[in-house]
């Protein structure tokens, strides 16, 4: 069964991801900034809405605090959804440098988590989503990135449509 904690109702790709992930089973978490963590596994961690809500803190720390609380089983695959704005190599003059820096820091924290959990056999991929794309297509793209994820590619950064992105 897919479980969902939605801190800000109606934000982002949650409904499409839930529908696309239903057959696989898993967990979808949305935080206040509409960043999501998708964990396809038959069993989700035992946590209450209040316990999860207490984790939502500063922009960069909240998703990583959530990941830190997880104890995914060996072989689990995790997708952290992000934005292309978090790719420093794609920066252009005047494009919200503060938000770019915060997203880049979040991406690097996720990469550090992936490396720290590699010995446990847990793989993580960062997937950049684009709000102008159809939610169902993005959801299928995120799940495709999870299907392709291996321990060798853990910590990599991809667009939802299958393009590897530069850091």
TILO-659286 format. One record per residue: residue in three letters; x, y, z of N, C-alpha, C in turn; chain. Coordinates in steps of 0.05 Angstrom, whole numbers. Layout:
# TILO-659286
 residuo    nc1    nc2    nc3   cac1   cac2   cac3    cc1    cc2    cc3 cadena
     ALA      X      Y      Z      X      Y      Z      X      Y      Z      A
...
# end
This chain:
# TILO-659286
 residuo    nc1    nc2    nc3   cac1   cac2   cac3    cc1    cc2    cc3 cadena
     UNK     17    -24      0      0      0      0     18     25      0      A
     UNK     10     45    -15     25     70    -17     15     87      6      A
     UNK     34     97     22     27    116     43     36    144     35      A
     UNK     21    164     45     28    191     38     25    209     62      A
     UNK     44    226     67     42    248     86     44    273     70      A
     UNK     22    288     68     21    312     52     20    336     71      A
     UNK     42    350     73     43    373     92     29    397     81      A
     UNK     29    400     55     16    423     42     -2    411     20      A
     UNK    -28    408     26    -46    395      7    -47    408    -21      A
     UNK    -48    391    -41    -52    401    -68    -27    411    -82      A
     UNK     -4    406    -70     22    415    -82     35    393    -97      A
     UNK     46    400   -120     64    383   -134     52    358   -148      A
     UNK     68    338   -150     62    314   -165     50    291   -149      A
     UNK     45    296   -123     36    275   -105     15    256   -117      A
     UNK     -8    267   -126    -29    249   -136    -20    231   -159      A
     UNK     -5    243   -178      4    227   -201     24    206   -192      A
     UNK     42    213   -174     62    194   -164     48    171   -149      A
     UNK     28    179   -133     14    158   -118      1    139   -138      A
     UNK    -13    149   -158    -26    132   -177     -6    115   -192      A
     UNK     16    126   -201     36    111   -216     50     90   -199      A
     UNK     54     97   -173     68     79   -155     50     58   -142      A
     UNK     24     60   -145      6     42   -131     12     13   -135      A
     UNK     18      5   -159     23    -23   -165     49    -33   -152      A
     UNK     68    -14   -149     95    -22   -138     95    -21   -108      A
     UNK     78     -6    -95     78     -2    -67    100     17    -60      A
     UNK     97     33    -38    118     51    -31    108     73    -13      A
     UNK    124     94    -12    118    117      6    125    142     -9      A
     UNK    107    162     -7    111    188    -19    109    209      3      A
     UNK    128    226      5    128    247     25    131    274     11      A
     UNK    114    293     18    116    320      7    122    339     30      A
     UNK    141    357     27    146    377     48    134    403     40      A
     UNK    139    424     56    127    450     52    136    463     25      A
     UNK    159    455     15    169    466    -10    163    448    -33      A
     UNK    145    429    -30    137    411    -51    159    393    -61      A
     UNK    180    389    -45    201    370    -52    191    343    -42      A
     UNK    195    322    -58    185    296    -51    207    276    -48      A
     UNK    202    256    -32    219    233    -30    201    209    -36      A
     UNK    209    192    -55    194    169    -63    210    144    -55      A
     UNK    198    126    -40    212    102    -32    195     78    -41      A
     UNK    201     65    -63    185     42    -70    194     17    -55      A
     UNK    179      9    -35    185    -15    -21    158    -25     -9      A
     UNK    156    -51     -4    131    -61      6    124    -51     34      A
     UNK    144    -44     49    138    -35     77    149     -7     81      A
     UNK    132     10     92    140     38     98    147     40    128      A
     UNK    164     60    135    171     63    163    147     69    180      A
     UNK    147     60    205    125     66    223    129     93    235      A
     UNK    114    113    225    117    140    236     90    154    234      A
     UNK     86    171    253     60    186    254     63    212    239      A
     UNK     41    224    231     41    250    218     55    271    236      A
     UNK     49    270    262     62    289    280     92    286    281      A
     UNK    101    261    281    130    256    282    143    267    257      A
     UNK    130    262    234    142    272    208    141    302    207      A
     UNK    118    314    217    115    343    216    137    356    232      A
     UNK    146    344    254    167    355    271    194    357    256      A
     UNK    197    341    234    222    341    219    224    364    199      A
     UNK    201    376    191    202    396    170    212    422    182      A
     UNK    237    427    175    250    451    185    261    468    163      A
     UNK    285    478    166    296    495    145    296    482    118      A
     UNK    296    498     97    294    490     69    313    467     62      A
     UNK    338    469     70    357    448     62    356    424     81      A
     UNK    350    428    106    352    406    125    328    387    126      A
     UNK    304    396    119    281    379    123    282    353    108      A
     UNK    287    353     82    288    327     68    311    309     78      A
     UNK    333    321     85    355    304     95    349    293    123      A
     UNK    335    309    139    327    299    165    309    275    162      A
     UNK    291    276    142    273    254    137    289    229    128      A
     UNK    308    233    109    324    211    100    340    199    123      A
     UNK    350    216    141    366    207    163    350    189    182      A
     UNK    324    194    184    306    178    201    299    151    189      A
     UNK    303    149    163    295    124    149    314    101    156      A
     UNK    304     77    155    320     54    158    311     35    135      A
     UNK    317     43    110    307     27     88    321      0     87      A
     UNK    307    -20     78    319    -47     76    340    -48     54      A
     UNK    358    -68     56    378    -72     36    364    -75      9      A
     UNK    374    -62    -11    363    -63    -38    342    -41    -43      A
     UNK    336    -25    -23    316     -3    -27    327     17    -47      A
     UNK    309     29    -62    316     51    -80    300     75    -73      A
     UNK    314     98    -71    301    123    -63    306    144    -84      A
     UNK    284    159    -91    287    181   -109    281    207    -94      A
     UNK    299    225    -94    295    252    -83    289    270   -106      A
     UNK    265    282   -106    258    301   -127    269    328   -122      A
     UNK    280    340   -142    293    366   -140    286    383   -165      A
     UNK    300    404   -170    296    421   -193    323    425   -208      A
     UNK    321    431   -234    345    438   -249    359    462   -237      A
     UNK    344    479   -223    356    503   -210    378    495   -191      A
     UNK    377    470   -180    397    461   -162    423    451   -176      A
     UNK    424    453   -202    448    445   -217    466    469   -221      A
     UNK    487    472   -207    504    496   -208    515    500   -236      A
     UNK    521    479   -250    533    482   -277    513    493   -298      A
     UNK    488    493   -291    467    504   -309    460    533   -302      A
     UNK    474    545   -283    468    572   -274    471    593   -297      A
     UNK    453    612   -297    455    635   -315    452    660   -298      A
     UNK    462    682   -307    463    707   -292    435    714   -283      A
     UNK    432    722   -258    407    732   -247    384    712   -243      A
     UNK    390    687   -241    368    667   -238    365    658   -209      A
     UNK    359    675   -191    353    669   -163    376    654   -150      A
     UNK    399    667   -147    423    654   -136    419    642   -108      A
     UNK    403    655    -91    398    644    -64    384    618    -65      A
     UNK    363    616    -81    348    591    -84    365    570    -97      A
     UNK    381    578   -117    399    559   -130    419    547   -110      A
     UNK    430    564    -93    449    554    -73    436    535    -53      A
     UNK    411    542    -45    397    524    -26    391    497    -38      A
     UNK    382    497    -63    376    472    -77    401    456    -82      A
     UNK    423    470    -89    448    456    -93    458    443    -67      A
     UNK    455    457    -45    462    446    -19    446    421    -12      A
     UNK    420    423    -18    402    400    -13    411    376    -31      A
     UNK    418    381    -56    427    360    -74    452    348    -63      A
     UNK    471    364    -54    496    353    -44    492    337    -18      A
     UNK    473    346     -1    466    331     23    455    303     15      A
     UNK    438    302     -5    427    277    -14    449    259    -25      A
     UNK    468    271    -40    491    256    -50    507    244    -27      A
     UNK    512    260     -7    527    251     17    512    228     30      A
     UNK    485    230     32    469    208     44    472    183     28      A
     UNK    471    186      1    473    163    -16    500    149    -12      A
     UNK    521    164    -10    548    152     -6    550    139     21      A
     UNK    538    152     42    540    141     69    524    115     71      A
     UNK    503    111     55    486     88     57    492     66     36      A
     UNK    512     71     20    519     52     -2    526     25      9      A
     UNK    541     24     31    550     -1     42    526    -18     53      A
     UNK    504     -5     58    480    -19     66    463    -29     42      A
     UNK    473    -23     18    458    -32     -6    434    -16    -13      A
     UNK    434     10     -4    411     28    -10    420     48    -31      A
     UNK    405     50    -52    412     68    -74    393     92    -75      A
     UNK    404    115    -82    389    140    -83    395    154   -109      A
     UNK    374    165   -122    377    180   -146    363    207   -142      A
     UNK    375    229   -151    362    255   -151    349    259   -178      A
     UNK    324    266   -178    309    270   -203    298    298   -204      A
     UNK    306    313   -224    296    340   -228    269    339   -243      A
     UNK    249    351   -232    223    352   -244    218    380   -255      A
     UNK    200    381   -275    193    407   -288    163    411   -285      A
     UNK    155    433   -273    126    437   -268    109    440   -294      A
     UNK    122    448   -316    106    451   -341    100    425   -355      A
     UNK    113    403   -346    107    376   -358     82    364   -346      A
     UNK     70    346   -361     45    333   -351     52    316   -326      A
     UNK     38    319   -304     44    305   -280     46    275   -283      A
     UNK     29    263   -299     29    234   -303     55    226   -317      A
     UNK     64    242   -337     89    236   -351    113    238   -332      A
     UNK    113    259   -315    134    262   -296    135    239   -276      A
     UNK    111    231   -267    110    209   -248    121    184   -260      A
     UNK    113    178   -285    124    154   -298    154    157   -302      A
     UNK    164    181   -308    192    185   -312    208    181   -286      A
     UNK    197    190   -264    210    186   -238    212    156   -232      A
     UNK    190    142   -236    191    113   -231    210     99   -250      A
     UNK    212    108   -275    231     97   -294    260    101   -284      A
     UNK    266    125   -272    292    130   -262    298    111   -238      A
     UNK    278    105   -222    281     86   -200    286     58   -211      A
     UNK    272     50   -232    276     24   -244    304     20   -255      A
     UNK    315     42   -265    342     41   -277    365     44   -256      A
     UNK    358     52   -232    377     57   -211    392     32   -203      A
     UNK    418     34   -201    435     13   -191    454     24   -169      A
     UNK    468      7   -156    487     17   -136    509     33   -150      A
     UNK    516     26   -174    537     40   -189    528     68   -196      A
     UNK    502     72   -201    492     99   -209    480    114   -185      A
     UNK    481    103   -161    471    116   -137    485    143   -133      A
     UNK    469    163   -127    479    190   -123    479    207   -148      A
     UNK    470    196   -170    470    211   -195    445    230   -197      A
     UNK    447    249   -215    427    269   -219    416    267   -247      A
     UNK    389    264   -249    376    260   -275    352    278   -277      A
     UNK    344    284   -302    319    297   -308    298    275   -308      A
     UNK    273    282   -302    252    262   -301    249    247   -328      A
     UNK    257    260   -350    254    248   -376    278    232   -386      A
     UNK    297    227   -368    319    208   -374    345    221   -382      A
     UNK    348    247   -381    373    260   -388    390    263   -362      A
     UNK    415    253   -363    432    257   -340    440    286   -339      A
     UNK    439    298   -315    445    326   -312    472    330   -299      A
     UNK    485    352   -306    511    358   -294    507    369   -266      A
     UNK    526    365   -248    524    377   -222    529    406   -224      A
# end
